[in-house]
Amino acid sequence: MAHLEITQLTKRYGAFVALEQIDLAVERGEFLVLLGPSGCGKTTLLRAIAGLERQDSGRIVHAGRDISQLSPALRDYGIVFQSYALFPNLSVADNVAYGLNSRRADRRLIHNRVEEMLELVGLPGSQPKYPAQLSGGQQQRVALARALATSPDLLLLDEPLSALDAIERVRLRSEIRSLQNRLGVTTIMVTHDQEEALAMADRIVVMRGGRIQQIGGPQEIYRAPGNDFVADFIGRGNLLDATGAGPQHVRIGDLLLRCAAPAGEGSHQRFYVRPEDIRLHDTLDQGENSFYAHVVKCEFLGAYSLVTLQAATGDGRPLVAQFSSNYLCGREIRPGATLRVGIPAEHLRPLPEAA
């Protein structure tokens, strides 16, 4: 049996369905990320697990105990919010000790536990400070220490990094993942940041419109999306409508391309191609699956460039290619130029027919 099991969970706000028959199993020690756009239901699901929202139907079983109707105080979890939710009038030590004080633990044990938690999150000696004296990243570390101080069986993170600047966000996500690995605490995190999800998760749950679209490991979600939405939402993707033109060939607009999967003659399929899988060829190269494309836009982003291309794909939608700076070797790409590019057959992937 899974450590946390959610069965047929439904939550409505009037006529609006926030969650629709959610089934989800979380294993002990797992780092699970709920990912999706705003309004997809990911935070509602987290709050339902915490007891901060009461579901209309369905069950939540944690460690073999049905907690569906229990109050938050009777559930065994620690939670970290996007806004830190620290008490501004309490010192760092008192903020971290808040949950311990409510359990009336021995004062000496509380003191030692606070010291241990602040050491764990990289803030030793900060006990006498107040939240206003800390940076955003430091405040979130205090919030994490407070959530872990009571040794919860479940750690819930509600977009804990979204209020931080880019550099601090990358640093803290690495620290949170390392801390979770060290403690082995079962963790569920909500985010809308795809890169964050791919970097931190053991498994990702992609949500849309109150429903789960796909569950899988980061590489599986990225390389084998279950439908159009997942392919487009996770990373960047080029969606291409194709017609089968032979055992392993498809026609995409005016282009005849070989693909790795069998393609029935005359069948209609949708394929997706990741920007980094598009290759740049020499202008006169006539290699397999290569074709000419006009440069619409080139965005230099340091380690790589994103190039928007117009090719004869039939639907008028541009292709987006990603070329690393090392790969380009100083080659300059300007709008209006004509490039010879290619899509290797193994990277022309069909989406499931049920999508």
C-alpha positions in Angstrom: 0.0 0.0 0.0 1.2 3.5 -0.9 2.3 5.8 2.0 -0.3 8.4 0.9 -3.3 7.3 -1.2 -5.9 9.6 -2.7 -9.0 8.0 -4.2 -11.6 9.7 -6.4 -11.1 13.1 -4.8 -13.5 15.8 -6.0 -13.7 19.4 -4.9 -16.2 22.0 -6.3 -16.7 25.7 -5.6 -20.3 26.2 -6.7 -20.5 25.2 -10.4 -16.7 25.3 -10.7 -14.9 21.9 -10.5 -11.5 22.5 -8.9 -10.6 18.8 -8.6 -12.3 16.0 -10.5 -12.0 12.4 -9.3 -8.3 12.5 -8.5 -6.5 9.2 -8.0 -2.9 9.4 -6.7 -0.5 7.2 -4.8 2.6 8.6 -3.2 5.4 6.2 -1.9 7.3 6.7 1.4 10.3 8.9 1.0 9.2 10.1 -2.5 9.6 13.7 -3.7 6.4 14.3 -5.7 5.8 17.5 -7.6 2.3 18.8 -8.6 2.9 20.8 -11.8 0.5 22.8 -13.9 -0.7 26.3 -14.9 -2.6 28.7 -12.6 -6.0 27.4 -11.8 -5.3 23.7 -12.6 -6.1 22.5 -9.1 -2.6 21.7 -7.8 -2.8 24.0 -4.7 -6.3 22.9 -4.0 -5.1 19.3 -3.9 -2.2 20.1 -1.6 -4.6 22.0 0.7 -7.0 19.1 0.7 -4.2 16.8 1.8 -3.4 19.3 4.6 -7.1 19.5 5.6 -7.2 23.2 4.8 -9.8 22.5 2.2 -12.5 19.9 2.7 -13.2 17.7 -0.4 -16.8 17.1 -1.5 -16.1 13.4 -2.1 -13.2 10.9 -2.1 -10.7 9.5 0.4 -7.3 10.4 1.7 -5.4 7.7 3.5 -2.0 8.5 5.1 0.1 5.7 6.5 -2.9 3.4 6.6 -5.1 5.9 8.5 -8.1 7.6 6.8 -7.6 11.3 7.4 -10.3 12.5 4.9 -12.4 14.1 7.7 -9.7 15.0 10.2 -8.8 18.6 11.1 -5.4 19.9 10.1 -4.2 19.7 13.7 -4.8 15.9 13.7 -2.8 15.3 10.5 0.9 14.6 10.6 2.5 17.1 8.2 4.7 20.2 8.1 3.9 22.9 5.5 5.8 25.7 3.8 3.9 28.5 2.0 4.9 30.7 -0.8 4.6 33.8 1.4 6.8 32.3 4.2 4.0 32.9 6.7 6.5 33.8 9.5 5.3 35.7 12.5 6.9 39.1 12.2 6.8 39.8 16.0 8.6 36.5 16.9 12.3 35.9 16.7 13.7 33.2 14.3 14.0 30.9 17.3 10.4 31.4 18.4 9.2 30.9 14.8 11.0 27.6 14.5 9.8 26.5 17.9 6.1 27.5 17.3 4.9 23.9 16.6 7.0 22.5 19.4 5.6 25.0 21.9 2.1 24.1 21.0 3.0 20.5 21.9 4.3 21.6 25.3 7.7 20.0 24.8 10.5 20.5 27.4 12.1 23.9 27.0 15.6 22.4 26.9 14.6 20.0 24.2 12.9 22.8 22.2 16.1 24.9 22.4 18.2 22.0 21.2 15.8 21.2 18.4 15.7 24.8 17.2 19.5 24.9 17.1 19.5 21.6 15.2 17.0 22.7 12.6 18.7 26.1 11.9 22.0 24.2 11.5 20.3 21.9 9.1 19.0 24.7 6.9 22.2 26.7 6.9 21.3 29.4 9.4 23.3 28.7 12.6 23.3 31.5 15.1 20.3 33.3 13.7 18.0 32.6 16.6 17.7 36.2 18.0 17.0 37.8 14.6 13.6 38.8 13.3 12.0 38.0 9.9 12.4 41.6 8.7 16.2 41.3 9.2 16.4 38.3 6.8 16.5 38.0 3.0 13.7 36.2 1.2 15.8 33.1 0.9 16.7 33.1 4.6 13.1 33.6 5.6 12.1 30.6 3.5 14.9 28.5 5.2 13.3 29.5 8.5 9.9 28.5 7.3 11.4 25.1 6.2 13.1 24.6 9.6 9.7 25.4 11.3 7.9 22.8 9.1 10.5 20.1 9.9 11.0 20.9 13.6 8.1 18.6 14.7 9.6 15.7 12.6 6.4 15.4 10.4 5.8 12.3 8.4 4.8 14.4 5.4 6.3 17.7 4.1 4.0 19.9 2.0 5.6 22.8 -0.1 3.2 25.3 -1.7 5.3 27.1 -4.4 8.1 27.7 -1.8 10.5 29.3 -4.3 8.3 31.5 -6.5 8.8 34.7 -4.4 12.6 34.4 -4.7 15.0 35.9 -7.3 16.3 33.6 -10.0 19.8 32.9 -8.4 18.4 32.3 -4.9 15.7 30.0 -6.4 18.2 27.7 -8.1 20.4 27.6 -4.9 17.5 26.9 -2.6 15.9 24.2 -4.8 19.1 22.3 -4.7 19.3 22.6 -0.9 15.7 21.5 -0.4 16.2 18.4 -2.6 19.5 17.6 -0.7 17.8 18.0 2.6 14.8 15.8 1.6 17.2 13.1 0.5 19.1 13.3 3.8 15.9 13.1 5.9 13.9 10.8 3.7 10.7 12.7 4.5 7.9 12.1 2.0 7.4 15.4 0.2 4.8 16.9 -2.1 5.6 20.2 -3.7 3.4 22.5 -5.8 4.9 24.6 -8.6 4.1 26.1 -12.0 7.8 26.1 -12.9 8.7 23.3 -15.3 12.4 23.5 -14.8 12.0 23.4 -11.1 9.8 20.3 -11.4 12.3 18.5 -13.7 15.2 19.3 -11.4 13.7 18.3 -8.1 11.1 15.6 -8.6 11.2 11.8 -8.3 7.9 11.9 -10.1 5.8 14.7 -11.6 2.0 15.0 -11.7 1.0 17.2 -14.5 -2.4 18.8 -13.9 -4.9 20.8 -16.0 -8.5 21.8 -15.3 -8.7 19.9 -12.1 -7.6 16.6 -13.7 -4.3 14.7 -13.9 -2.9 14.7 -17.4 0.1 12.5 -16.8 2.2 11.0 -14.0 5.8 10.0 -14.5 9.5 10.6 -13.9 11.1 13.8 -15.2 12.7 12.2 -18.2 9.5 10.2 -19.1 7.4 13.3 -18.8 9.8 15.3 -21.0 10.6 12.7 -23.6 7.3 10.8 -23.8 4.5 13.3 -23.1 1.1 11.7 -22.9 -0.8 14.4 -24.9 -0.6 17.7 -26.6 -0.9 19.7 -23.4 2.0 17.9 -21.7 4.2 18.2 -24.7 3.6 21.9 -25.0 3.7 22.7 -21.3 6.8 20.8 -20.3 9.8 22.6 -21.8 9.4 23.9 -25.3 7.9 21.8 -28.1 7.1 21.9 -31.7 3.7 20.2 -32.5 3.5 19.0 -36.1 0.4 17.6 -37.9 1.4 14.8 -40.3 0.0 12.3 -42.8 1.4 8.8 -43.2 3.3 8.4 -46.5 4.8 5.0 -46.2 5.8 2.4 -43.7 8.1 4.9 -41.8 7.5 8.2 -43.6 5.2 11.1 -43.0 4.3 14.2 -44.9 4.3 17.4 -42.9 3.2 20.2 -45.3 5.6 20.0 -48.2 8.2 18.0 -46.3 8.6 14.2 -46.5 10.3 13.0 -43.4 11.3 9.6 -42.0 10.2 8.8 -38.5 11.2 6.0 -36.1 7.6 4.8 -35.5 5.5 3.0 -38.1 3.2 5.3 -40.0 0.2 3.9 -41.8 -0.4 5.2 -45.4 -2.9 8.1 -45.2 -3.2 8.1 -41.4 -3.2 11.4 -39.6 -0.9 11.8 -36.6 0.5 14.5 -34.5 4.2 14.6 -33.8 6.3 16.7 -31.5 10.0 17.7 -31.7 12.0 19.3 -28.9 13.9 22.4 -30.0 17.3 21.0 -28.9 16.7 18.0 -31.3 16.7 20.1 -34.4 20.1 20.0 -36.1 21.9 22.7 -38.0 23.5 21.5 -41.3 25.8 23.0 -43.9 23.8 25.0 -46.5 24.3 22.4 -49.3 23.9 19.4 -47.1 21.2 17.0 -48.5 21.1 14.6 -45.6 18.0 12.7 -44.6 15.2 14.7 -43.0 17.0 18.0 -43.8 15.2 21.0 -45.3 15.5 24.8 -45.7 14.1 27.2 -43.2 14.1 31.0 -42.9 15.1 32.7 -39.7 12.4 34.8 -38.2 14.0 35.6 -34.9 17.1 34.7 -33.0 17.3 35.1 -29.2 20.8 34.9 -27.6 20.4 33.5 -24.1 24.0 33.0 -23.1 24.6 29.3 -23.1 22.3 28.8 -26.0 20.2 30.6 -28.7 16.6 30.1 -29.4 15.9 30.4 -33.2 12.4 30.8 -34.6 12.2 29.3 -38.1 9.7 29.4 -40.9 9.6 26.2 -42.9 7.3 24.5 -45.3 5.4 22.6 -42.6 2.0 23.4 -44.1 0.2 25.0 -41.1 2.2 28.3 -41.0 3.3 27.7 -37.4 7.0 28.5 -36.8 9.5 25.9 -35.6 11.6 26.8 -32.6 15.2 25.4 -32.5 17.7 25.6 -29.7 21.4 25.7 -30.5 24.0 25.7 -27.8 26.7 28.4 -28.1 29.4 25.7 -28.3 27.4 24.0 -31.1 27.3 27.2 -33.1 31.1 27.8 -32.6 30.7 31.5 -33.2 28.4 31.2 -36.2 26.1 34.2 -36.3 22.4 33.7 -37.1 20.5 36.7 -38.3 16.8 37.2 -39.0 16.1 36.8 -42.7 18.9 34.2 -43.2 18.2 30.8 -44.8 19.4 27.7 -42.9 19.6 24.1 -43.7 18.2 22.2 -40.7 17.2 18.7 -40.0 15.1 16.5 -37.7 16.7 13.1 -37.0 14.1 10.4 -37.4 14.6 9.2 -33.8 13.5 12.6 -32.5 10.3 12.8 -34.6 8.0 11.3 -32.0 4.2 10.6 -32.4 1.9 11.7 -29.6 -0.5 9.0 -28.3 -3.6 8.7 -30.4 -5.9 9.2 -27.4 -4.5 12.7 -26.8 
